[in-house]
Amino acid sequence: MSPPDLEQPVLWSLLGGGFVAAFLHAALPTHWLPFVLVGRAQRWSLPRSLLAVTAAGLAHIASTALVGSLIVAAGLALDGIVAGLLPYLSAVLLFGFGAFYLVRSAIRRPAMAGGPALDLAEPAVGHATAFWGLVAVMALSPGEVLLPIYMSSAQEGVGALALLTLAFAVGTILGMATFTTLARAGASVLKLERWARYEGAILGLALIAIGLLIVTHQH
């Protein structure tokens, strides 16, 4: 398998778009607020909380990569039957996710439901239980919004998919760590949640832009 061509501007655009999408997705309160609450209840230091963030973020991306690899394998098999279908299918999915986030950001405020459980923040919970509980919850919730980007890069080869996974990991951990640190430093959680409403709109536009990039690259 040949290494990815790092001189291709489309590859760099996908990597940059993947990093941005992962960072913005990690800015949702369900990706950092549990670490703030658990860290406060367990009286963790900031480095210990960030260690949990890093481990959980890696687990989150590992499960995303696993699901993404299965989707890519199925997509490539389908692409062998219907030549050229895979890029357009991934673009349609990106458009769909982008529209979903745009609509959701316009009609509702960020909700705490649907993400990692917050009841881990009981003071009686052991440190190891709290730590691995956060990691397990993130591992069991792969980033569905990142999966179409895997599909769009499937034909670039394994090397490109590995680079994309790295971009996802860096963006996710950086986003989770940034907002966890801000909240622990005294930033208003309510203000951060209000910012997350605009995150939905920005993420939607970013996903649609990546979809347009894929479609344009096919012509």
N, C-alpha and C positions, 0 to 999 in steps of 0.2 A: 504494500500500500504506500503510494507516494505521499510525501509530506505536503501540507497545505501550502498553496502559493500565497505567501504573505505580501506579494506585490499587487494582489487583486484588490481594488478599492471596494468592491462589493463585499468581500470577506470582512474587511475592516469596518464597513458600515454595519454589517450584521453583528459583529462583536461589540461595537459601540452601542448599537441599539439594544442588544441583549443585556449589556451592563446597565444601561439606563432603565430598562424595563424591570430588571431585578431589583435595583435600588429603590425605584418608586413602589414596587410591589411590597418590598420589605418595610416601607414607611407606614403601611397600614397598622393601626394600633394593635391588632391581633398578633403582630410579629415582634412587638417590643414591650407592650404594656405588661404582659405576664412576667417578663424578666424584671421589670421595675417592682411589681408587687411582691413577687417571690423573694427577690433580693432584699427588699425592705423587711419582709416578715422574717426571713432567715438571718437578717443582719449581716448580709454578705458585703464584703468590700467591693469597690468598683472593678478591680481586676478579676475577682472571682465571678462577678456577674457577667463580665465580658467573656470570660472563659466559657460560661454556660451559653452565651449568645453564639460564640464561635462554634462550639460543638453542635448546638441545635441547628445553626445555619448550614453547617456541612452536612448534617443528617437530612435536612430539608432538601438540599440540592442533590444529594445522593439518591434519594427516592425520586426526585424529579428526573434525574438522568436515567434511572432504571425504567421508569414509565416512558420517558421520551425515547429510549432505545427500542423499546417494544413497538412504539408507534412508528418510529422510523423504519424498522424492519418490515412491519405490515405495509407501510406506505410504499416502500421500495418494491415490494412484491406486487402491489397494485399498480405501481408505475410501470412495471414490466409488462403488464397486460394492456394498460391504457397509457401509451407513451406520452410523457410530458405533463401528466395530470398532477403529480405531486406538488410542484411549486404553486400551482393555482389553488390546489386544495388548502395548502398552508396559508396562502394569502386570504382565502375566504374565511378561514378560521380566525386569522388576525383581525380582519375587518369585523367579524362577529364579536370577538372579545373587546375590540376597541369601542364599538358601538355600545356594547353592554356597559362598559365602565363610564362612558360619556353620559348615557341615559341615567345610570344609577347615581352619578354625581350630581345630576340636575334635579332628581326627584326625592332624594333621601340623604340624610346625614350618615356619617360612618357609624356602623353598628358594631357592638362588641360581640354579638352572637356569631356563631359559625367559625370561630377561630379557636386557638388553644384555650383549654379550660382555665378559668381563673381561680378555681377552688384549691389550686395547689399552694396558695399563699397562706395556709393555716400555720400559725407559729409552731404547732406540735409536730409538723412534718420534719423528718430527718433531712439533713443536708444532702445526702446521697439520693434519697428518694425524690426530693425537690429537683435536684440537678438532672437526674436521668429521666424524671417525669417530663420536664420541659423538652429534653432532647427527643424523647419518644413521641410526644405530641407533634412536634415539628416534622419528624421523620414520617409520620403517618398522614401528613397533609402535603403532598407534593404540589409544587407551584403550577397549577393548571394553566395559568396565563402564559407561562414560558414554553409550554409544549409545542405550540405552532411554530415557534422560532426554531426549535430543533428540526421540525419537518422541512422548514425552508432551507436548512443547511445540509440536508441529508445527502444531496448529490455532490457536496464539496469534499466528502471523504471523512474517514474516522478522525484524522488530524484536526480538521476544522470543527468537528463535533466536540473534540476534547478541549480545544481552545474556547469554544462557546460555553462549555460547562465551567471552565475556569472563570470566564467573564461573569457567568451567573453567580458563582460562589463568591467572587470578590464583591460584586454589587450587592448581593443579599446580606453578607456579613457586615459590610460597611454601612448599609442602610440600617440594619438592626442595631448595630453598635452605636451609630450616631444618635438615634432617637432614644435609645436606652440611656446613653450618657447625658443627653440634654434633659431628660425627665429626672434623672437622679440629681442633676446639678441644680434643680429647682425650677426648670421651665414648666409652665402651666400645662398640665395634661390636657385640659380642655382646649387650650390654644393649639396644642399639637394635633388634637383630634379634628379641630376645624381646618387646620392645614391639610389633613388627610383627605378632606372633601375635595380640595383642589388637586390633590395627588391623583384621584380617580380620573379627573378630566385630562390631566397631563399624561397619565398612563394610557388612556384611551387614544389620545392623539398620537402618542409614540408608537403604539401598536399599529394603528392605521398607516402611519408613515412607513413602518417596516414592510407592511403588506404592499404598499404602493411601490416600494423599492424592489420587491421581489417580482411584481408584475412587470415593471419597467425593464428589469434585467432580462426578461424573457423575450423582449422584442428587439 
